Amino acid sequence: MANESMPSENRDAPVAARVQCPFCEIVAGRLPAAVVYEDDDVLAFRDIAPRAPVHVLVIPRRHLVSVMDLRDEEALLLARIFSAIREVARREGVAERGFRVVSNAGRDGGQTVGHLHLHVLGGRFMTWPPG
C-alpha cells in the first residue's frame, strides 16, 4: 500500500482528489476500520496487521504525508494527536504498564502509507532496538 507518490502539496486537497490514500478513504467512510477513538481532528483505528496485542494507528483527519509535512502552525494538531494517543492508551488498557509510539517517515523509515500516522503498540514488553 505504498503511497510515496502522493505529493505534500495535496495536503489541503478535497478528500475526493486523494482517493489514492487509504487513510483518507477511511476518514471519508469509504473503507472500513475498527475505530477506537475519534474527534474533529483525529481518528484512531486498529492496524490490520498488528505487531503487538494492542496496535492502533492514530492519524490526523486532514491529509499530511509524514512528520516532514508538519509546519510550526500545526502545533495544536500535534497536541491533539498526542491527546488522542493518551486516550487510546487508557481505553486499550496499556497506559499504566507502558506502550510505544512510533511514526515512520519515508521509504527507508518504513512508511508504507503516505499519510501521517502514529502507531500505538502495547500489551507486551517492547524490545530494543526496534528494527
N, CA, C and O atoms as CSV, one atom per row, in Angstrom:
chain,resi,resn,atom,element,x,y,z
A,1,MET,N,N,0.798,-1.184,0.000
A,1,MET,CA,C,0.000,0.000,0.000
A,1,MET,C,C,0.847,1.257,0.000
A,1,MET,O,O,0.408,2.288,0.508
A,2,ALA,N,N,1.997,1.203,-0.531
A,2,ALA,CA,C,2.876,2.375,-0.543
A,2,ALA,C,C,2.194,3.511,-1.269
A,2,ALA,O,O,1.499,3.305,-2.264
A,3,ASN,N,N,2.395,4.690,-0.772
A,3,ASN,CA,C,1.776,5.861,-1.362
A,3,ASN,C,C,2.791,6.990,-1.410
A,3,ASN,O,O,2.471,8.136,-1.092
A,4,GLU,N,N,4.000,6.670,-1.803
A,4,GLU,CA,C,5.060,7.655,-1.816
A,4,GLU,C,C,4.879,8.691,-2.905
A,4,GLU,O,O,5.513,9.745,-2.867
A,5,SER,N,N,4.016,8.407,-3.886
A,5,SER,CA,C,3.827,9.346,-4.981
A,5,SER,C,C,2.897,10.493,-4.603
A,5,SER,O,O,2.764,11.448,-5.368
A,6,MET,N,N,2.254,10.423,-3.448
A,6,MET,CA,C,1.334,11.477,-3.028
A,6,MET,C,C,2.133,12.711,-2.622
A,6,MET,O,O,2.768,12.706,-1.567
A,7,PRO,N,N,2.116,13.768,-3.433
A,7,PRO,CA,C,2.911,14.955,-3.092
A,7,PRO,C,C,2.335,15.688,-1.894
A,7,PRO,O,O,1.132,15.651,-1.637
A,8,SER,N,N,3.224,16.358,-1.164
A,8,SER,CA,C,2.825,17.125,0.006
A,8,SER,C,C,1.848,18.230,-0.359
A,8,SER,O,O,1.043,18.638,0.478
A,9,GLU,N,N,1.902,18.719,-1.580
A,9,GLU,CA,C,1.025,19.808,-1.977
A,9,GLU,C,C,-0.441,19.405,-1.904
A,9,GLU,O,O,-1.308,20.279,-1.868
A,10,ASN,N,N,-0.746,18.116,-1.880
A,10,ASN,CA,C,-2.129,17.647,-1.819
A,10,ASN,C,C,-2.704,17.715,-0.414
A,10,ASN,O,O,-3.843,17.298,-0.205
A,11,ARG,N,N,-1.962,18.223,0.544
A,11,ARG,CA,C,-2.365,18.231,1.942
A,11,ARG,C,C,-3.725,18.867,2.164
A,11,ARG,O,O,-4.455,18.430,3.054
A,12,ASP,N,N,-4.096,19.883,1.389
A,12,ASP,CA,C,-5.359,20.570,1.592
A,12,ASP,C,C,-6.371,20.269,0.482
A,12,ASP,O,O,-7.418,20.911,0.401
A,13,ALA,N,N,-6.058,19.303,-0.359
A,13,ALA,CA,C,-6.965,18.937,-1.442
A,13,ALA,C,C,-8.195,18.242,-0.868
A,13,ALA,O,O,-8.110,17.598,0.178
A,14,PRO,N,N,-9.341,18.367,-1.545
A,14,PRO,CA,C,-10.531,17.652,-1.076
A,14,PRO,C,C,-10.268,16.152,-1.037
A,14,PRO,O,O,-9.462,15.633,-1.809
A,15,VAL,N,N,-10.954,15.464,-0.134
A,15,VAL,CA,C,-10.753,14.019,0.008
A,15,VAL,C,C,-10.966,13.312,-1.326
A,15,VAL,O,O,-10.237,12.372,-1.644
A,16,ALA,N,N,-11.938,13.740,-2.100
A,16,ALA,CA,C,-12.218,13.091,-3.378
A,16,ALA,C,C,-11.018,13.131,-4.310
A,16,ALA,O,O,-10.859,12.249,-5.153
A,17,ALA,N,N,-10.174,14.144,-4.168
A,17,ALA,CA,C,-8.989,14.266,-5.024
A,17,ALA,C,C,-7.843,13.399,-4.527
A,17,ALA,O,O,-6.807,13.307,-5.186
A,18,ARG,N,N,-8.016,12.758,-3.366
A,18,ARG,CA,C,-6.938,11.973,-2.773
A,18,ARG,C,C,-7.328,10.500,-2.637
A,18,ARG,O,O,-6.977,9.864,-1.643
A,19,VAL,N,N,-8.036,9.958,-3.604
A,19,VAL,CA,C,-8.530,8.594,-3.496
A,19,VAL,C,C,-7.406,7.568,-3.415
A,19,VAL,O,O,-7.653,6.423,-3.036
A,20,GLN,N,N,-6.189,7.947,-3.759
A,20,GLN,CA,C,-5.067,7.021,-3.660
A,20,GLN,C,C,-4.701,6.728,-2.215
A,20,GLN,O,O,-4.046,5.720,-1.954
A,21,CYS,N,N,-5.094,7.558,-1.278
A,21,CYS,CA,C,-4.689,7.414,0.109
A,21,CYS,C,C,-5.723,6.583,0.874
A,21,CYS,O,O,-6.851,7.032,1.073
A,22,PRO,N,N,-5.346,5.377,1.303
A,22,PRO,CA,C,-6.321,4.543,2.010
A,22,PRO,C,C,-6.768,5.152,3.338
A,22,PRO,O,O,-7.902,4.922,3.757
A,23,PHE,N,N,-5.915,5.918,4.006
A,23,PHE,CA,C,-6.327,6.518,5.274
A,23,PHE,C,C,-7.334,7.641,5.042
A,23,PHE,O,O,-8.233,7.838,5.859
A,24,CYS,N,N,-7.200,8.378,3.943
A,24,CYS,CA,C,-8.215,9.373,3.596
A,24,CYS,C,C,-9.539,8.685,3.273
A,24,CYS,O,O,-10.608,9.220,3.567
A,25,GLU,N,N,-9.469,7.523,2.679
A,25,GLU,CA,C,-10.679,6.740,2.393
A,25,GLU,C,C,-11.347,6.281,3.685
A,25,GLU,O,O,-12.574,6.260,3.774
A,26,ILE,N,N,-10.550,5.916,4.683
A,26,ILE,CA,C,-11.104,5.538,5.991
A,26,ILE,C,C,-11.757,6.753,6.642
A,26,ILE,O,O,-12.868,6.656,7.163
A,27,VAL,N,N,-11.075,7.893,6.615
A,27,VAL,CA,C,-11.637,9.127,7.179
A,27,VAL,C,C,-12.972,9.451,6.521
A,27,VAL,O,O,-13.912,9.869,7.197
A,28,ALA,N,N,-13.060,9.263,5.213
A,28,ALA,CA,C,-14.282,9.571,4.463
A,28,ALA,C,C,-15.368,8.512,4.642
A,28,ALA,O,O,-16.502,8.712,4.204
A,29,GLY,N,N,-15.037,7.395,5.276
A,29,GLY,CA,C,-16.018,6.338,5.485
A,29,GLY,C,C,-16.187,5.401,4.309
A,29,GLY,O,O,-17.122,4.600,4.283
A,30,ARG,N,N,-15.292,5.490,3.331
A,30,ARG,CA,C,-15.381,4.621,2.150
A,30,ARG,C,C,-14.635,3.304,2.312
A,30,ARG,O,O,-14.860,2.366,1.548
A,31,LEU,N,N,-13.752,3.228,3.298
A,31,LEU,CA,C,-13.089,1.966,3.656
A,31,LEU,C,C,-13.394,1.689,5.119
A,31,LEU,O,O,-13.431,2.612,5.932
A,32,PRO,N,N,-13.613,0.421,5.460
A,32,PRO,CA,C,-13.929,0.098,6.847
A,32,PRO,C,C,-12.695,0.161,7.741
A,32,PRO,O,O,-11.568,-0.036,7.288
A,33,ALA,N,N,-12.933,0.438,9.008
A,33,ALA,CA,C,-11.869,0.428,10.009
A,33,ALA,C,C,-12.519,0.189,11.370
A,33,ALA,O,O,-13.659,0.584,11.612
A,34,ALA,N,N,-11.767,-0.467,12.248
A,34,ALA,CA,C,-12.214,-0.684,13.623
A,34,ALA,C,C,-11.787,0.540,14.434
A,34,ALA,O,O,-10.703,0.561,15.018
A,35,VAL,N,N,-12.636,1.540,14.463
A,35,VAL,CA,C,-12.329,2.812,15.114
A,35,VAL,C,C,-12.382,2.650,16.632
A,35,VAL,O,O,-13.333,2.089,17.176
A,36,VAL,N,N,-11.341,3.152,17.308
A,36,VAL,CA,C,-11.306,3.107,18.769
A,36,VAL,C,C,-11.378,4.499,19.384
A,36,VAL,O,O,-11.615,4.627,20.585
A,37,TYR,N,N,-11.175,5.551,18.578
A,37,TYR,CA,C,-11.254,6.928,19.066
A,37,TYR,C,C,-11.445,7.839,17.863
A,37,TYR,O,O,-10.892,7.597,16.790
A,38,GLU,N,N,-12.241,8.897,18.060
A,38,GLU,CA,C,-12.336,9.922,17.028
A,38,GLU,C,C,-12.791,11.235,17.635
A,38,GLU,O,O,-13.547,11.270,18.606
A,39,ASP,N,N,-12.311,12.311,17.037
A,39,ASP,CA,C,-12.778,13.648,17.351
A,39,ASP,C,C,-12.749,14.435,16.046
A,39,ASP,O,O,-12.591,13.849,14.975
A,40,ASP,N,N,-12.897,15.738,16.123
A,40,ASP,CA,C,-12.970,16.551,14.905
A,40,ASP,C,C,-11.690,16.539,14.080
A,40,ASP,O,O,-11.735,16.742,12.867
A,41,ASP,N,N,-10.535,16.301,14.731
A,41,ASP,CA,C,-9.251,16.411,14.051
A,41,ASP,C,C,-8.499,15.098,13.888
A,41,ASP,O,O,-7.608,14.993,13.046
A,42,VAL,N,N,-8.853,14.091,14.692
A,42,VAL,CA,C,-8.050,12.872,14.805
A,42,VAL,C,C,-8.948,11.643,14.716
A,42,VAL,O,O,-10.089,11.651,15.178
A,43,LEU,N,N,-8.409,10.592,14.115
A,43,LEU,CA,C,-9.085,9.304,14.049
A,43,LEU,C,C,-8.084,8.232,14.466
A,43,LEU,O,O,-6.924,8.277,14.057
A,44,ALA,N,N,-8.520,7.273,15.271
A,44,ALA,CA,C,-7.657,6.161,15.698
A,44,ALA,C,C,-8.392,4.860,15.426
A,44,ALA,O,O,-9.570,4.713,15.753
A,45,PHE,N,N,-7.671,3.910,14.818
A,45,PHE,CA,C,-8.288,2.630,14.463
A,45,PHE,C,C,-7.251,1.520,14.563
A,45,PHE,O,O,-6.046,1.772,14.531
A,46,ARG,N,N,-7.738,0.289,14.685
A,46,ARG,CA,C,-6.856,-0.868,14.828
A,46,ARG,C,C,-6.099,-1.137,13.527
A,46,ARG,O,O,-6.668,-1.051,12.439
A,47,ASP,N,N,-4.821,-1.460,13.650
A,47,ASP,CA,C,-3.995,-1.824,12.496
A,47,ASP,C,C,-4.476,-3.169,11.956
A,47,ASP,O,O,-4.806,-4.068,12.729
A,48,ILE,N,N,-4.516,-3.307,10.646
A,48,ILE,CA,C,-4.986,-4.568,10.056
A,48,ILE,C,C,-3.926,-5.668,10.097
A,48,ILE,O,O,-4.240,-6.835,9.861
A,49,ALA,N,N,-2.683,-5.314,10.393
A,49,ALA,CA,C,-1.596,-6.287,10.524
A,49,ALA,C,C,-0.864,-6.005,11.840
A,49,ALA,O,O,0.280,-5.552,11.822
A,50,PRO,N,N,-1.510,-6.267,12.978
A,50,PRO,CA,C,-0.937,-5.877,14.273
A,50,PRO,C,C,0.389,-6.552,14.572
A,50,PRO,O,O,0.592,-7.728,14.270
A,51,ARG,N,N,1.294,-5.776,15.178
A,51,ARG,CA,C,2.616,-6.256,15.593
A,51,ARG,C,C,2.712,-6.419,17.098
A,51,ARG,O,O,3.772,-6.751,17.627
A,52,ALA,N,N,1.598,-6.183,17.791
A,52,ALA,CA,C,1.529,-6.323,19.249
A,52,ALA,C,C,0.058,-6.552,19.596
A,52,ALA,O,O,-0.817,-6.286,18.773
A,53,PRO,N,N,-0.221,-7.042,20.800
A,53,PRO,CA,C,-1.624,-7.240,21.195
A,53,PRO,C,C,-2.468,-5.972,21.047
A,53,PRO,O,O,-3.641,-6.050,20.682
A,54,VAL,N,N,-1.885,-4.820,21.325
A,54,VAL,CA,C,-2.523,-3.535,21.053
A,54,VAL,C,C,-1.714,-2.873,19.950
A,54,VAL,O,O,-0.519,-2.625,20.109
A,55,HIS,N,N,-2.365,-2.589,18.840
A,55,HIS,CA,C,-1.712,-1.899,17.730
A,55,HIS,C,C,-2.767,-1.013,17.073
A,55,HIS,O,O,-3.574,-1.471,16.263
A,56,VAL,N,N,-2.739,0.252,17.439
A,56,VAL,CA,C,-3.712,1.224,16.962
A,56,VAL,C,C,-2.976,2.313,16.191
A,56,VAL,O,O,-1.911,2.766,16.611
A,57,LEU,N,N,-3.539,2.725,15.078
A,57,LEU,CA,C,-2.996,3.830,14.289
A,57,LEU,C,C,-3.768,5.094,14.623
A,57,LEU,O,O,-4.998,5.090,14.644
A,58,VAL,N,N,-3.051,6.168,14.882
A,58,VAL,CA,C,-3.653,7.466,15.179
A,58,VAL,C,C,-3.252,8.408,14.054
A,58,VAL,O,O,-2.066,8.616,13.798
A,59,ILE,N,N,-4.256,8.979,13.382
A,59,ILE,CA,C,-3.997,9.816,12.209
A,59,ILE,C,C,-4.727,11.150,12.318
A,59,ILE,O,O,-5.775,11.237,12.959
A,60,PRO,N,N,-4.175,12.188,11.693
A,60,PRO,CA,C,-4.970,13.404,11.542
A,60,PRO,C,C,-5.999,13.161,10.440
A,60,PRO,O,O,-5.711,12.476,9.459
A,61,ARG,N,N,-7.171,13.710,10.599
A,61,ARG,CA,C,-8.193,13.564,9.547
A,61,ARG,C,C,-7.738,14.266,8.260
A,61,ARG,O,O,-8.052,13.816,7.158
A,62,ARG,N,N,-7.015,15.343,8.405
A,62,ARG,CA,C,-6.503,16.089,7.251
A,62,ARG,C,C,-5.268,15.379,6.712
A,62,ARG,O,O,-4.441,14.897,7.486
A,63,HIS,N,N,-5.143,15.314,5.422
A,63,HIS,CA,C,-4.027,14.602,4.800
A,63,HIS,C,C,-2.712,15.355,4.976
A,63,HIS,O,O,-2.557,16.485,4.514
A,64,LEU,N,N,-1.787,14.716,5.641
A,64,LEU,CA,C,-0.390,15.131,5.723
A,64,LEU,C,C,0.406,13.874,5.410
A,64,LEU,O,O,0.069,12.802,5.911
A,65,VAL,N,N,1.435,13.970,4.611
A,65,VAL,CA,C,2.161,12.778,4.171
A,65,VAL,C,C,2.946,12.137,5.309
A,65,VAL,O,O,2.847,10.929,5.524
A,66,SER,N,N,3.715,12.921,6.032
A,66,SER,CA,C,4.537,12.369,7.117
A,66,SER,C,C,4.879,13.492,8.091
A,66,SER,O,O,4.424,14.625,7.938
A,67,VAL,N,N,5.676,13.162,9.081
A,67,VAL,CA,C,6.134,14.172,10.040
A,67,VAL,C,C,6.850,15.312,9.315
A,67,VAL,O,O,6.893,16.433,9.823
A,68,MET,N,N,7.401,15.044,8.159
A,68,MET,CA,C,8.098,16.076,7.384
A,68,MET,C,C,7.135,17.120,6.832
A,68,MET,O,O,7.571,18.195,6.420
A,69,ASP,N,N,5.842,16.831,6.813
A,69,ASP,CA,C,4.829,17.772,6.340
A,69,ASP,C,C,4.345,18.720,7.428
A,69,ASP,O,O,3.674,19.708,7.132
A,70,LEU,N,N,4.674,18.436,8.673
A,70,LEU,CA,C,4.194,19.283,9.768
A,70,LEU,C,C,4.863,20.648,9.725
A,70,LEU,O,O,6.076,20.762,9.551
A,71,ARG,N,N,4.045,21.676,9.887
A,71,ARG,CA,C,4.548,23.048,9.948
A,71,ARG,C,C,4.399,23.548,11.374
A,71,ARG,O,O,3.632,22.983,12.154
A,72,ASP,N,N,5.122,24.598,11.719
A,72,ASP,CA,C,5.058,25.151,13.069
A,72,ASP,C,C,3.632,25.487,13.484
A,72,ASP,O,O,3.260,25.287,14.641
A,73,GLU,N,N,2.842,25.987,12.565
A,73,GLU,CA,C,1.475,26.385,12.905
A,73,GLU,C,C,0.557,25.190,13.173
A,73,GLU,O,O,-0.600,25.376,13.550
A,74,GLU,N,N,1.050,23.988,12.986
A,74,GLU,CA,C,0.253,22.794,13.271
A,74,GLU,C,C,0.558,22.198,14.644
A,74,GLU,O,O,0.279,21.027,14.898
A,75,ALA,N,N,1.132,23.014,15.520
A,75,ALA,CA,C,1.445,22.550,16.870
A,75,ALA,C,C,0.181,22.101,17.601
A,75,ALA,O,O,0.217,21.116,18.338
A,76,LEU,N,N,-0.926,22.800,17.411
A,76,LEU,CA,C,-2.182,22.408,18.064
A,76,LEU,C,C,-2.653,21.048,17.560
A,76,LEU,O,O,-3.131,20.231,18.348
A,77,LEU,N,N,-2.527,20.795,16.264
A,77,LEU,CA,C,-2.903,19.486,15.725
A,77,LEU,C,C,-2.042,18.392,16.340
A,77,LEU,O,O,-2.552,17.334,16.708
A,78,LEU,N,N,-0.761,18.636,16.451
A,78,LEU,CA,C,0.134,17.648,17.056
A,78,LEU,C,C,-0.246,17.400,18.514
A,78,LEU,O,O,-0.218,16.258,18.973
A,79,ALA,N,N,-0.597,18.446,19.238
A,79,ALA,CA,C,-1.050,18.279,20.626
A,79,ALA,C,C,-2.321,17.445,20.680
A,79,ALA,O,O,-2.478,16.619,21.579
A,80,ARG,N,N,-3.222,17.647,19.740
A,80,ARG,CA,C,-4.470,16.868,19.709
A,80,ARG,C,C,-4.190,15.407,19.374
A,80,ARG,O,O,-4.847,14.513,19.906
A,81,ILE,N,N,-3.222,15.159,18.497
A,81,ILE,CA,C,-2.839,13.777,18.184
A,81,ILE,C,C,-2.314,13.092,19.440
A,81,ILE,O,O,-2.693,11.958,19.731
A,82,PHE,N,N,-1.445,13.770,20.186
A,82,PHE,CA,C,-0.897,13.154,21.397
A,82,PHE,C,C,-1.933,13.031,22.505
A,82,PHE,O,O,-1.848,12.113,23.320
A,83,SER,N,N,-2.891,13.917,22.555
A,83,SER,CA,C,-4.002,13.770,23.484
A,83,SER,C,C,-4.804,12.511,23.132
A,83,SER,O,O,-5.206,11.752,24.013
A,84,ALA,N,N,-5.025,12.306,21.842
A,84,ALA,CA,C,-5.728,11.099,21.387
A,84,ALA,C,C,-4.927,9.848,21.729
A,84,ALA,O,O,-5.507,8.835,22.119
A,85,ILE,N,N,-3.610,9.902,21.587
A,85,ILE,CA,C,-2.765,8.760,21.930
A,85,ILE,C,C,-2.929,8.402,23.402
A,85,ILE,O,O,-3.047,7.225,23.743
A,86,ARG,N,N,-2.939,9.399,24.271
A,86,ARG,CA,C,-3.138,9.139,25.705
A,86,ARG,C,C,-4.488,8.478,25.956
A,86,ARG,O,O,-4.584,7.538,26.745
A,87,GLU,N,N,-5.523,8.964,25.292
A,87,GLU,CA,C,-6.857,8.386,25.464
A,87,GLU,C,C,-6.916,6.959,24.924
A,87,GLU,O,O,-7.516,6.085,25.550
A,88,VAL,N,N,-6.305,6.716,23.778
A,88,VAL,CA,C,-6.245,5.356,23.217
A,88,VAL,C,C,-5.536,4.417,24.195
A,88,VAL,O,O,-6.003,3.303,24.432
A,89,ALA,N,N,-4.417,4.858,24.760
A,89,ALA,CA,C,-3.675,4.023,25.720
A,89,ALA,C,C,-4.548,3.682,26.924
A,89,ALA,O,O,-4.525,2.548,27.403
A,90,ARG,N,N,-5.316,4.649,27.416
A,90,ARG,CA,C,-6.223,4.379,28.543
A,90,ARG,C,C,-7.299,3.379,28.139
A,90,ARG,O,O,-7.536,2.399,28.845
A,91,ARG,N,N,-7.948,3.623,27.009
A,91,ARG,CA,C,-9.037,2.748,26.555
A,91,ARG,C,C,-8.560,1.327,26.280
A,91,ARG,O,O,-9.289,0.363,26.517
A,92,GLU,N,N,-7.333,1.202,25.777
A,92,GLU,CA,C,-6.798,-0.107,25.421
A,92,GLU,C,C,-6.116,-0.811,26.599
A,92,GLU,O,O,-5.657,-1.945,26.462
A,93,GLY,N,N,-6.051,-0.148,27.741
A,93,GLY,CA,C,-5.516,-0.763,28.947
A,93,GLY,C,C,-3.999,-0.860,29.018
A,93,GLY,O,O,-3.465,-1.713,29.728
A,94,VAL,N,N,-3.301,0.002,28.292
A,94,VAL,CA,C,-1.832,-0.049,28.311
A,94,VAL,C,C,-1.202,1.195,28.936
A,94,VAL,O,O,0.023,1.291,29.009
A,95,ALA,N,N,-2.005,2.133,29.380
A,95,ALA,CA,C,-1.473,3.388,29.908
A,95,ALA,C,C,-0.608,3.168,31.143
A,95,ALA,O,O,0.423,3.823,31.289
A,96,GLU,N,N,-0.992,2.285,32.012
A,96,GLU,CA,C,-0.255,2.077,33.262
A,96,GLU,C,C,1.042,1.288,33.067
A,96,GLU,O,O,2.080,1.659,33.616
A,97,ARG,N,N,0.991,0.218,32.301
A,97,ARG,CA,C,2.170,-0.640,32.133
A,97,ARG,C,C,3.149,-0.100,31.112
A,97,ARG,O,O,4.345,-0.382,31.190
A,98,GLY,N,N,2.665,0.667,30.162
A,98,GLY,CA,C,3.537,1.255,29.155
A,98,GLY,C,C,3.189,0.825,27.743
A,98,GLY,O,O,2.535,-0.193,27.515
A,99,PHE,N,N,3.647,1.633,26.812
A,99,PHE,CA,C,3.377,1.393,25.394
A,99,PHE,C,C,4.414,2.150,24.592
A,99,PHE,O,O,5.169,2.955,25.137
A,100,ARG,N,N,4.446,1.891,23.311
A,100,ARG,CA,C,5.382,2.564,22.410
A,100,ARG,C,C,4.587,3.355,21.378
A,100,ARG,O,O,3.530,2.915,20.925
A,101,VAL,N,N,5.104,4.529,21.009
A,101,VAL,CA,C,4.536,5.345,19.943
A,101,VAL,C,C,5.598,5.462,18.860
A,101,VAL,O,O,6.730,5.861,19.134
A,102,VAL,N,N,5.231,5.111,17.615
A,102,VAL,CA,C,6.176,5.103,16.503
A,102,VAL,C,C,5.555,5.820,15.314
A,102,VAL,O,O,4.381,5.622,15.002
A,103,SER,N,N,6.348,6.651,14.656
A,103,SER,CA,C,5.935,7.235,13.391
A,103,SER,C,C,7.069,7.040,12.392
A,103,SER,O,O,8.188,7.503,12.614
A,104,ASN,N,N,6.779,6.364,11.306
A,104,ASN,CA,C,7.765,6.134,10.262
A,104,ASN,C,C,7.654,7.260,9.231
A,104,ASN,O,O,6.561,7.753,8.954
A,105,ALA,N,N,8.792,7.659,8.669
A,105,ALA,CA,C,8.792,8.722,7.659
A,105,ALA,C,C,9.631,8.280,6.475
A,105,ALA,O,O,10.824,8.008,6.606
A,106,GLY,N,N,8.991,8.213,5.317
A,106,GLY,CA,C,9.690,7.858,4.085
A,106,GLY,C,C,9.956,6.372,3.944
A,106,GLY,O,O,9.797,5.595,4.885
A,107,ARG,N,N,10.363,6.005,2.749
A,107,ARG,CA,C,10.584,4.596,2.420
A,107,ARG,C,C,11.618,3.947,3.328
A,107,ARG,O,O,11.363,2.876,3.879
A,108,ASP,N,N,12.765,4.566,3.493
A,108,ASP,CA,C,13.806,3.967,4.331
A,108,ASP,C,C,13.420,3.958,5.806
A,108,ASP,O,O,13.977,3.184,6.584
A,109,GLY,N,N,12.483,4.799,6.199
A,109,GLY,CA,C,11.979,4.802,7.569
A,109,GLY,C,C,10.897,3.773,7.803
A,109,GLY,O,O,10.439,3.600,8.932
A,110,GLY,N,N,10.479,3.081,6.744
A,110,GLY,CA,C,9.467,2.030,6.873
A,110,GLY,C,C,8.040,2.498,6.677
A,110,GLY,O,O,7.106,1.756,6.982
A,111,GLN,N,N,7.842,3.724,6.171
A,111,GLN,CA,C,6.480,4.213,5.958
A,111,GLN,C,C,5.882,3.531,4.741
A,111,GLN,O,O,6.452,3.587,3.652
A,112,THR,N,N,4.731,2.886,4.921
A,112,THR,CA,C,4.087,2.175,3.815
A,112,THR,C,C,2.813,2.842,3.332
A,112,THR,O,O,2.321,2.511,2.253
A,113,VAL,N,N,2.266,3.774,4.103
A,113,VAL,CA,C,1.094,4.546,3.681
A,113,VAL,C,C,1.468,6.018,3.786
A,113,VAL,O,O,1.897,6.481,4.843
A,114,GLY,N,N,1.305,6.751,2.688
A,114,GLY,CA,C,1.694,8.153,2.646
A,114,GLY,C,C,0.690,9.088,3.281
A,114,GLY,O,O,0.209,10.024,2.644
A,115,HIS,N,N,0.375,8.831,4.540
A,115,HIS,CA,C,-0.491,9.696,5.350
A,115,HIS,C,C,0.081,9.618,6.760
A,115,HIS,O,O,0.251,8.524,7.299
A,116,LEU,N,N,0.377,10.755,7.355
A,116,LEU,CA,C,0.953,10.774,8.695
A,116,LEU,C,C,0.152,9.871,9.628
A,116,LEU,O,O,-1.067,10.005,9.734
A,117,HIS,N,N,0.834,8.959,10.297
A,117,HIS,CA,C,0.169,8.104,11.277
A,117,HIS,C,C,1.162,7.705,12.353
A,117,HIS,O,O,2.351,7.519,12.095
A,118,LEU,N,N,0.643,7.580,13.561
A,118,LEU,CA,C,1.454,7.151,14.688
A,118,LEU,C,C,0.909,5.823,15.174
A,118,LEU,O,O,-0.294,5.669,15.386
A,119,HIS,N,N,1.804,4.871,15.347
A,119,HIS,CA,C,1.436,3.546,15.842
A,119,HIS,C,C,1.476,3.580,17.368
A,119,HIS,O,O,2.459,4.034,17.954
A,120,VAL,N,N,0.426,3.107,18.002
A,120,VAL,CA,C,0.411,2.898,19.447
A,120,VAL,C,C,0.488,1.389,19.643
A,120,VAL,O,O,-0.441,0.658,19.298
A,121,LEU,N,N,1.614,0.929,20.205
A,121,LEU,CA,C,1.868,-0.502,20.375
A,121,LEU,C,C,1.990,-0.814,21.857
A,121,LEU,O,O,2.678,-0.106,22.592
A,122,GLY,N,N,1.325,-1.869,22.294
A,122,GLY,CA,C,1.405,-2.242,23.698
A,122,GLY,C,C,0.812,-3.609,23.943
A,122,GLY,O,O,0.460,-4.340,23.017
A,123,GLY,N,N,0.713,-3.933,25.224
A,123,GLY,CA,C,0.159,-5.224,25.608
A,123,GLY,C,C,1.201,-6.311,25.745
A,123,GLY,O,O,0.868,-7.459,26.039
A,124,ARG,N,N,2.460,-5.962,25.535
A,124,ARG,CA,C,3.578,-6.876,25.735
A,124,ARG,C,C,4.828,-6.033,25.962
A,124,ARG,O,O,4.819,-4.826,25.716
A,125,PHE,N,N,5.901,-6.664,26.430
A,125,PHE,CA,C,7.160,-5.955,26.614
A,125,PHE,C,C,7.740,-5.593,25.253
A,125,PHE,O,O,7.826,-6.446,24.369
A,126,MET,N,N,8.131,-4.354,25.079
A,126,MET,CA,C,8.713,-3.886,23.820
A,126,MET,C,C,10.242,-4.027,23.897
A,126,MET,O,O,10.870,-3.551,24.844
A,127,THR,N,N,10.820,-4.675,22.908
A,127,THR,CA,C,12.274,-4.872,22.894
A,127,THR,C,C,12.970,-3.681,22.223
A,127,THR,O,O,12.329,-2.858,21.569
A,128,TRP,N,N,14.264,-3.610,22.393
A,128,TRP,CA,C,15.065,-2.548,21.785
A,128,TRP,C,C,16.349,-3.146,21.274
A,128,TRP,O,O,16.904,-3.990,21.978
A,129,PRO,N,N,16.870,-2.801,20.136
A,129,PRO,CA,C,16.343,-1.795,19.223
A,129,PRO,C,C,15.140,-2.321,18.450
A,129,PRO,O,O,14.987,-3.531,18.282
A,130,PRO,N,N,14.284,-1.412,17.976
A,130,PRO,CA,C,13.041,-1.838,17.363
A,130,PRO,C,C,13.162,-2.388,15.952
A,130,PRO,O,O,12.283,-3.151,15.550
A,131,GLY,N,N,14.184,-2.060,15.168
A,131,GLY,CA,C,14.107,-2.577,13.828
A,131,GLY,C,C,15.363,-2.546,13.084
A,131,GLY,O,O,15.406,-2.966,11.927
